[in-house]
Amino acid sequence: MNSRHVYQGYAFTDVSTRTEDGRYRARVAIVSLDGTRTRSQRFIDLDIYRTQEEALDRLTAAAKRWIESETDKDRLSRPTNSPDFQ
């Protein structure tokens, strides 16, 4: 699988695996970069799905939700003209 996506300054990669019975265990790796070095990493294990497409849909939604929650917490990720920054 190993498809890579960029969303709101984070990169996330599908690291799902196929199970012995042909289903897919959805997993995602999320990386925040600061210039050229890694600032943080997060790995999320999700459920098992019948198809690769279902696993990818689920991990994409989970990654985006996690990224959005992190940018809400990280005051430095907001533009300096943001009302919450002051």
One Martini backbone bead per residue (centre of mass of N, CA, C, O) as a GRO file, in nm:
protein
   86
    1MET     BB    1   0.077   0.050  -0.032
    2ASN     BB    2   0.214   0.334   0.062
    3SER     BB    3   0.057   0.603   0.069
    4ARG     BB    4   0.100   0.959   0.022
    5HIS     BB    5   0.011   1.250   0.224
    6VAL     BB    6  -0.097   1.596   0.240
    7TYR     BB    7  -0.191   1.782   0.553
    8GLN     BB    8  -0.153   2.064   0.712
    9GLY     BB    9   0.177   1.998   0.729
   10TYR     BB   10   0.128   1.692   0.696
   11ALA     BB   11   0.225   1.354   0.681
   12PHE     BB   12   0.067   1.059   0.536
   13THR     BB   13   0.076   0.694   0.573
   14ASP     BB   14   0.009   0.392   0.439
   15VAL     BB   15   0.050   0.088   0.668
   16SER     BB   16  -0.102  -0.139   0.575
   17THR     BB   17  -0.226  -0.479   0.612
   18ARG     BB   18  -0.248  -0.803   0.519
   19THR     BB   19  -0.427  -1.063   0.591
   20GLU     BB   20  -0.469  -1.401   0.580
   21ASP     BB   21  -0.790  -1.350   0.484
   22GLY     BB   22  -0.767  -1.068   0.292
   23ARG     BB   23  -0.766  -0.843   0.466
   24TYR     BB   24  -0.745  -0.505   0.630
   25ARG     BB   25  -0.513  -0.335   0.826
   26ALA     BB   26  -0.544  -0.027   0.951
   27ARG     BB   27  -0.273   0.211   0.895
   28VAL     BB   28  -0.099   0.509   1.030
   29ALA     BB   29   0.142   0.762   0.941
   30ILE     BB   30   0.246   1.059   1.116
   31VAL     BB   31   0.410   1.367   1.001
   32SER     BB   32   0.602   1.633   1.132
   33LEU     BB   33   0.754   1.912   0.986
   34ASP     BB   34   1.075   2.101   1.030
   35GLY     BB   35   1.154   2.137   0.744
   36THR     BB   36   1.385   1.860   0.735
   37ARG     BB   37   1.270   1.772   1.013
   38THR     BB   38   1.140   1.587   1.256
   39ARG     BB   39   0.894   1.667   1.499
   40SER     BB   40   0.671   1.431   1.456
   41GLN     BB   41   0.506   1.116   1.554
   42ARG     BB   42   0.231   0.896   1.438
   43PHE     BB   43   0.058   0.592   1.526
   44ILE     BB   44  -0.233   0.424   1.377
   45ASP     BB   45  -0.455   0.178   1.482
   46LEU     BB   46  -0.706   0.004   1.340
   47ASP     BB   47  -0.909  -0.176   1.176
   48ILE     BB   48  -1.073  -0.427   0.996
   49TYR     BB   49  -1.107  -0.480   0.637
   50ARG     BB   50  -1.222  -0.607   0.343
   51THR     BB   51  -1.090  -0.359   0.196
   52GLN     BB   52  -0.863  -0.136   0.084
   53GLU     BB   53  -1.056   0.104   0.051
   54GLU     BB   54  -1.173   0.102   0.338
   55ALA     BB   55  -0.903   0.144   0.481
   56LEU     BB   56  -0.825   0.413   0.343
   57ASP     BB   57  -1.071   0.577   0.426
   58ARG     BB   58  -1.030   0.547   0.735
   59LEU     BB   59  -0.733   0.653   0.761
   60THR     BB   60  -0.784   0.930   0.638
   61ALA     BB   61  -0.990   1.029   0.844
   62ALA     BB   62  -0.812   0.986   1.096
   63ALA     BB   63  -0.577   1.166   1.017
   64LYS     BB   64  -0.732   1.432   0.980
   65ARG     BB   65  -0.850   1.444   1.265
   66TRP     BB   66  -0.581   1.446   1.415
   67ILE     BB   67  -0.458   1.695   1.280
   68GLU     BB   68  -0.679   1.894   1.361
   69SER     BB   69  -0.639   1.856   1.669
   70GLU     BB   70  -0.340   1.950   1.672
   71THR     BB   71  -0.372   2.238   1.549
   72ASP     BB   72  -0.555   2.333   1.783
   73LYS     BB   73  -0.315   2.301   2.005
   74ASP     BB   74  -0.101   2.446   1.810
   75ARG     BB   75  -0.014   2.772   1.820
   76LEU     BB   76   0.229   2.768   1.605
   77SER     BB   77   0.042   2.678   1.351
   78ARG     BB   78  -0.065   2.954   1.350
   79PRO     BB   79  -0.130   3.241   1.248
   80THR     BB   80  -0.048   3.554   1.375
   81ASN     BB   81  -0.350   3.669   1.286
   82SER     BB   82  -0.483   3.506   1.484
   83PRO     BB   83  -0.698   3.545   1.748
   84ASP     BB   84  -0.560   3.303   1.923
   85PHE     BB   85  -0.258   3.409   1.938
   86GLN     BB   86  -0.275   3.650   2.156
   0.00000   0.00000   0.00000
